[in-house]
Amino acid sequence: MRTVKRLCLCLCLACAACGLTAQEALKEAEAAYAQEDYAKAIELYESVLKNYGDSYEVYYNLGNACYKAGRTASAILNYERALLINPGDRDVRFNLEMARLRTTDKIEPLGELFITRWVRTVQNLFGVDVWALVGLLGFVLFAGCLTLFFFAKWMRLRKIGFYAATVLLIAVICANLFAWNERKALIERTGAIIFAPTVTIKSSPDASGRDQFILHEGVKVFIKSTLGEWNEIELEDGKVGWIHGKDIEKI
């Protein structure tokens, strides 16, 4: 028992020490940012991400530092990574749009149905954890309404229980679908940002392939498939082609 207690104590102390170290690094990064030493702030934020894992706040702050340093592609990349974790943050979306204004290529997305755009807007209000929690709470309330429907003595209460259970069931299904979609986006990460100043998109996964079109630094693409060192990509406007893996970085 003493060995187990000592082990638990050591683990707790190690976790506390790691947390303290991370906080110190973040404070140092914030101080460097305030002093307009953006290169140092970028280095410190990247170190925190490497040593302590993904963090929405750190990605956001790193994106801001990259933006101030004139590293547009890196700023867009980190804003996009922050949105994967917290898609509902308006500040990140605003800063992302500001960073995109610096890019050369202005890609116009394909038109889509209103209902599709509305569903995605609702889904982007929260991240996977919040939607999972909404689904869980909704299911508990759904079970309570079913109990009211089956066991209430008064007809009015049974009707209330029935209609409320129906609405809650739809809400639970939607919340779980949204959570699943957000989790899928986090795991698969098919989006990528072009980091090459200028790159020619090819018609085939080969440098000798026919030139399709030219893209510049900061453009977001979606990876459809991979063949060796080449990636088949699709733009938001529907254009497709092949790009070498060294010219992009996955979100």
C-alpha positions, -999 to +999 in steps of 0.1 A: +000+000+000+028+024+008+044+018-026+011+026-043+006+057-023+042+069-031+036+062-068+003+082-068+021+110-049+049+111-075+025+111-103+005+140-088+037+160-082+049+153-118+015+165-132+017+196-110+052+203-121+043+199-158+013+223-154+035+249-137+061+246-164+034+250-191+020+281-173+055+296-171+061+290-208+028+306-217+034+336-195+068+341-211+052+338-246+026+364-237+053+387-224+073+383-256+041+390-277+034+421-256+070+433-263+065+426-301+091+399-300+069+377-322+097+352-332+103+343-295+065+341-288+061+317-318+090+295-306+075+294-270+039+286-282+052+259-305+072+244-276+041+243-254+021+225-281+049+200-287+054+193-250+019+195-236-005+187-265-031+205-285-048+235-270-073+258-286-060+289-268-024+282-277-032+276-313-052+309-313-023+329-297+002+312-320-019+322-350-019+358-337+019+358-333+024+344-368+000+370-382+019+398-366+052+383-378+039+383-414+038+345-416+004+343-432+003+306-440+013+297-405-013+321-391-040+305-412-029+270-403-031+277-365-064+295-367-078+265-386-064+241-359-080+263-332-114+261-350-112+223-352-112+222-314-135+252-308-155+259-341-178+283-325-153+310-316-160+342-335-127+358-327-108+330-344-131+331-374-127+369-377-089+367-374-088+338-400-107+360-425-083+388-419-054+365-425-070+352-457-072+388-470-034+387-472-034+357-496-030+361-533-057+336-544-094+343-536-112+310-538-150+313-542-167+283-526-193+264-547-229+273-541-248+251-516-283+246-504-296+269-477-304+240-454-269+226-458-253+259-449-277+264-420-270+229-406-232+235-408-236+269-391-255+252-362-229+225-359-201+250-358-216+266-327-199+241-304-171+216-304-173+178-300-172+178-262-201+203-259-222+185-284-216+152-266-227+168-234-258+182-250-266+148-264-262+132-229-283+158-211-309+156-238-311+118-234-316+121-197-344+146-202-359+124-229-360+095-205-377+117-179-403+128-205-410+092-214-415+084-178-440+113-176-458+100-207-462+064-195-469+070-158-486+104-154-522+102-143-534+133-161-538+133-198-524+168-202-492+158-185-490+127-207-494+149-238-467+173-226-444+143-219-450+128-254-444+161-274-414+170-252-399+135-257-403+138-294-385+171-296-358+159-273-353+127-293-347+148-324-323+171-304-304+141-291-300+126-326-288+160-340-264+166-311-248+131-316-245+136-353-228+170-348-205+155-322-196+126-346-189+150-374-167+172-353-148+142-340-144+129-375-129+162-386-105+162-357-093+126-364-092+126-402-079+162-408-083+162-445-077+200-447-043+214-455-026+248-461-002+255-489+031+268-476+050+271-509+051+307-522+040+295-556+031+260-566+018+245-599-010+220-595-005+190-617-029+167-636-012+136-623+010+126-593+042+134-612+064+164-618+060+158-656+022+159-654+003+186-672+000+219-655-036+225-642-034+259-624-012+278-600-018+284-563+000+306-537+009+305-501-020+304-476-047+287-497-067+260-480-071+227-498-087+193-490-068+161-495-088+135-514-061+108-517-024+102-514+000+084-537+035+082-525+047+118-519+018+133-539-016+143-527-047+147-548-064+179-536-097+197-541-104+234-537-135+250-522-145+260-558-144+223-570-111+224-588-089+192-584-053+183-591-021+169-576+004+186-553+037+174-538+034+167-500+063+191-492+043+221-504+014+217-479+009+211-442-021+193-428-044+212-405 
